[in-house]
């Protein structure tokens, strides 16, 4: 039972049914009470009117005995039977001179209501518990010069007939209420379906992701304004999963291709050595040298893949410490100076102020080495690489600028993608794996920084990095 009411649809059905049944119950009580009151009021009005006519007729003469002729007495008996009641006429000595039941005639009737009638008052009483009503009216003679109460009229009657009328009324009311309850049940199920159907559709589509089916789309699903946010968020999540799946497939394809290429080269070189005899030593050494190069290239790809995996999953903790960034950059440039001198490329360092920041020195060193080394590798002989360091109150900024071959504008948005190469042939010559800039971007993000690239093809490239001076560990990792 508890599981049933944990369902959104069940709760909607119960809520709508409860909201509808309460007014029906209230209306049920109001209608029945109103009908009962209407029946009582109608009957009392009829009896009041009839009693008024009788008192007028009996007040024709100054003596009640003169007014109460046999014909009148017979008519009063008929009235009594017609209204299911009892009529009493009481004279001024409080004696009952007429009783339509013939049970109390001649006896004395003394009550406050009778006394009040002889004073000119009218008494009306209805007892709902005992289903009984009573009228006591004065019979007044109006002569030429006088007006006096000659007697009193008492009418009493049971109201059990109202119960019979109410039974018929209740049957009609219950029938109408039954129809309303059926409509309410139908409406509650239908409305709950309309509300929960989009949510169930989203749930089904997301469940497809759990079994590896990424061919789903709920972006065109429209619903109520309150649910549109859930649909939009779910659609974005599905698209994100689809992009991840496509990215994973592309990544696997790229890894397979990148690993297969050096292995193919090694196999071709090895087969060439095996298939020949009496190979000159210099050729043998050349082939072995080529095999060694391909093995080194394979090792670099594997190392970069492992590094990407560790950084992407956050398996490595961040060893944050405060570092003098000026000395940190100078040390990196000293390590890369021999590579630059080999191609007569000038390394220029520009610092605007002393900078200290919280960083993971090992990881950030890997990123900055990659940036500056790329600027050297993809440069012209005799060119320059300029490294600029600056900061403000919250961030430090590193710019790496070269006057090398540059990057075409259509390739610029893709330079941080895994295995993307602007010039594949040149990348292989320089020993690139296509993972360097992707690793750089991941390390920068781990420091909650940003990196962007600007380039003019044929003129040079500038990479700009911005990193917070103070590292704040944000729970949840990279967004």
JODAUR-V462309 format. One record per residue. RES is the residue in three letters. SS is DSSP state (@ for helix, = for strand, . for the rest). NEAR is the number of other C-alpha atoms within 10 Angstrom. Layout:
res	ss	near
RES	SS	NEAR
RES	SS	NEAR
This chain:
res	ss	near
UNK	.	5
UNK	@	6
UNK	@	7
UNK	@	10
UNK	@	13
UNK	.	10
UNK	.	12
UNK	@	14
UNK	@	21
UNK	@	18
UNK	@	14
UNK	@	19
UNK	@	23
UNK	@	16
UNK	@	14
UNK	@	18
UNK	@	18
UNK	@	14
UNK	@	13
UNK	@	17
UNK	@	17
UNK	@	11
UNK	@	11
UNK	@	16
UNK	@	12
UNK	@	10
UNK	@	14
UNK	@	17
UNK	@	12
UNK	@	12
UNK	@	15
UNK	@	16
UNK	@	13
UNK	@	12
UNK	@	17
UNK	@	18
UNK	@	14
UNK	@	12
UNK	@	18
UNK	@	17
UNK	@	13
UNK	@	12
UNK	@	16
UNK	@	18
UNK	@	12
UNK	@	13
UNK	@	20
UNK	@	17
UNK	@	11
UNK	@	14
UNK	@	21
UNK	@	16
UNK	@	12
UNK	@	18
UNK	@	19
UNK	@	15
UNK	@	16
UNK	@	26
UNK	.	24
UNK	.	17
UNK	.	16
UNK	.	19
UNK	.	16
UNK	@	23
UNK	@	13
UNK	@	11
UNK	@	16
UNK	.	20
UNK	.	12
UNK	@	9
UNK	@	10
UNK	@	14
UNK	@	15
UNK	@	13
UNK	@	13
UNK	@	20
UNK	@	18
UNK	@	13
UNK	@	19
UNK	@	20
UNK	@	14
UNK	@	9
UNK	.	16
UNK	.	13
UNK	=	20
UNK	=	20
UNK	=	22
UNK	=	24
UNK	=	26
UNK	=	27
UNK	=	22
UNK	.	14
UNK	.	11
UNK	.	19
UNK	=	18
UNK	=	21
UNK	=	19
UNK	=	21
UNK	=	20
UNK	.	20
UNK	.	14
UNK	.	12
UNK	.	9
UNK	.	15
UNK	.	17
UNK	.	14
UNK	.	12
UNK	=	14
UNK	.	17
UNK	.	12
UNK	.	10
UNK	@	8
UNK	@	19
UNK	@	23
UNK	@	17
UNK	@	16
UNK	@	22
UNK	@	23
UNK	.	12
UNK	.	15
UNK	.	13
UNK	.	16
UNK	=	15
UNK	=	14
UNK	=	12
UNK	=	18
UNK	=	11
UNK	.	13
UNK	.	6
UNK	.	10
UNK	.	14
UNK	=	15
UNK	=	19
UNK	=	19
UNK	=	20
UNK	=	26
UNK	=	26
UNK	=	28
UNK	=	28
UNK	=	24
UNK	=	22
UNK	=	15
UNK	.	12
UNK	.	6
UNK	.	5
UNK	.	8
UNK	=	11
UNK	=	16
UNK	=	20
UNK	=	21
UNK	=	29
UNK	=	28
UNK	=	24
UNK	=	21
UNK	=	20
UNK	=	21
UNK	=	18
UNK	=	17
UNK	.	20
UNK	@	13
UNK	@	12
UNK	@	16
UNK	@	13
UNK	@	11
UNK	@	13
UNK	@	18
UNK	@	13
UNK	@	10
UNK	@	16
UNK	@	16
UNK	@	11
UNK	@	12
UNK	@	17
UNK	@	12
UNK	@	12
UNK	@	13
UNK	@	17
UNK	@	13
UNK	@	12
UNK	@	15
UNK	@	16
UNK	@	12
UNK	@	12
UNK	@	19
UNK	@	18
UNK	@	14
UNK	@	16
UNK	@	23
UNK	@	19
UNK	@	13
UNK	@	16
UNK	@	20
UNK	@	18
UNK	@	14
UNK	@	18
UNK	@	19
UNK	@	14
UNK	@	20
UNK	@	19
UNK	@	13
UNK	@	14
UNK	@	21
UNK	@	13
UNK	@	12
UNK	@	20
UNK	@	21
UNK	@	13
UNK	@	14
UNK	@	15
UNK	@	9
UNK	.	8
UNK	.	10
UNK	.	13
UNK	.	20
UNK	.	11
UNK	.	16
UNK	.	16
UNK	.	18
UNK	.	15
UNK	.	9
UNK	.	13
UNK	.	12
UNK	.	16
UNK	.	11
UNK	@	9
UNK	@	9
UNK	@	15
UNK	@	16
UNK	@	12
UNK	@	14
UNK	@	24
UNK	@	17
UNK	@	13
UNK	@	20
UNK	@	21
UNK	@	15
UNK	@	13
UNK	@	23
UNK	@	18
UNK	@	12
UNK	@	16
UNK	@	18
UNK	@	13
UNK	@	14
UNK	@	15
UNK	@	13
UNK	@	14
UNK	@	12
UNK	@	12
UNK	@	14
UNK	@	16
UNK	@	12
UNK	@	11
UNK	@	16
UNK	@	16
UNK	@	11
UNK	@	13
UNK	@	18
UNK	@	15
UNK	@	13
UNK	@	14
UNK	@	20
UNK	@	17
UNK	@	12
UNK	@	15
UNK	@	20
UNK	@	13
UNK	@	13
UNK	@	18
UNK	@	14
UNK	@	11
UNK	@	13
UNK	@	16
UNK	@	10
UNK	.	9
UNK	.	8
UNK	.	8
UNK	.	7
UNK	.	12
UNK	.	8
UNK	@	9
UNK	@	9
UNK	@	11
UNK	@	15
UNK	@	12
UNK	@	12
UNK	@	17
UNK	@	16
UNK	@	12
UNK	@	15
UNK	@	20
UNK	@	13
UNK	@	15
UNK	@	19
UNK	@	16
UNK	@	14
UNK	@	21
UNK	@	19
UNK	@	14
UNK	@	16
UNK	@	23
UNK	@	16
UNK	@	12
UNK	@	18
UNK	@	17
UNK	@	12
UNK	@	14
UNK	@	20
UNK	@	14
UNK	@	13
UNK	@	18
UNK	@	15
UNK	@	10
UNK	.	13
UNK	.	9
UNK	.	11
UNK	.	9
UNK	.	15
UNK	.	11
UNK	=	17
UNK	=	13
UNK	=	14
UNK	=	16
UNK	=	14
UNK	@	20
UNK	@	19
UNK	@	13
UNK	@	15
UNK	@	19
UNK	@	13
UNK	@	13
UNK	@	16
UNK	@	20
UNK	@	11
UNK	@	11
UNK	@	16
UNK	@	17
UNK	@	12
UNK	@	14
UNK	@	24
UNK	@	14
UNK	@	10
UNK	.	15
UNK	.	16
UNK	.	22
UNK	=	17
UNK	=	19
UNK	=	13
UNK	=	15
UNK	=	13
UNK	=	14
UNK	.	10
UNK	.	11
UNK	.	12
UNK	.	19
UNK	=	17
UNK	=	20
UNK	=	19
UNK	=	24
UNK	=	19
UNK	@	17
UNK	@	11
UNK	@	20
UNK	@	17
UNK	@	18
UNK	@	15
UNK	@	21
UNK	@	21
UNK	@	18
UNK	@	16
UNK	@	19
UNK	@	23
UNK	@	19
UNK	@	18
UNK	@	27
UNK	@	27
UNK	@	20
UNK	.	19
UNK	.	23
UNK	.	17
UNK	.	16
UNK	.	14
UNK	.	16
UNK	=	21
UNK	=	25
UNK	=	17
UNK	=	21
UNK	=	18
UNK	=	20
UNK	=	18
UNK	=	20
UNK	.	11
UNK	.	7
UNK	.	11
UNK	=	16
UNK	=	20
UNK	=	19
UNK	=	21
UNK	=	21
UNK	=	22
UNK	=	22
UNK	=	28
UNK	.	23
UNK	.	24
UNK	.	17
UNK	.	21
UNK	.	21
UNK	.	13
UNK	@	12
UNK	@	8
UNK	@	12
UNK	@	16
UNK	.	12
UNK	.	14
UNK	.	19
UNK	.	21
UNK	.	17
UNK	.	21
UNK	.	23
UNK	.	18
UNK	.	19
UNK	.	17
UNK	.	10
UNK	@	14
UNK	@	10
UNK	@	13
UNK	@	15
UNK	@	13
UNK	@	9
UNK	@	12
UNK	.	15
UNK	.	19
UNK	.	22
UNK	.	23
UNK	.	21
UNK	@	23
UNK	@	20
UNK	@	20
UNK	@	25
UNK	@	23
UNK	@	19
UNK	@	21
UNK	@	23
UNK	@	20
UNK	@	17
UNK	@	23
UNK	.	25
UNK	.	18
UNK	.	19
UNK	=	17
UNK	=	18
UNK	=	15
UNK	=	16
UNK	=	16
UNK	=	20
UNK	=	16
UNK	.	14
UNK	.	12
UNK	.	13
UNK	=	21
UNK	=	22
UNK	=	21
UNK	=	18
UNK	=	15
UNK	=	20
UNK	=	20
UNK	=	23
UNK	=	20
UNK	.	22
UNK	.	17
UNK	.	18
UNK	.	11
UNK	.	12
UNK	.	9
UNK	.	6
UNK	.	6
UNK	.	11
UNK	.	13
UNK	.	6
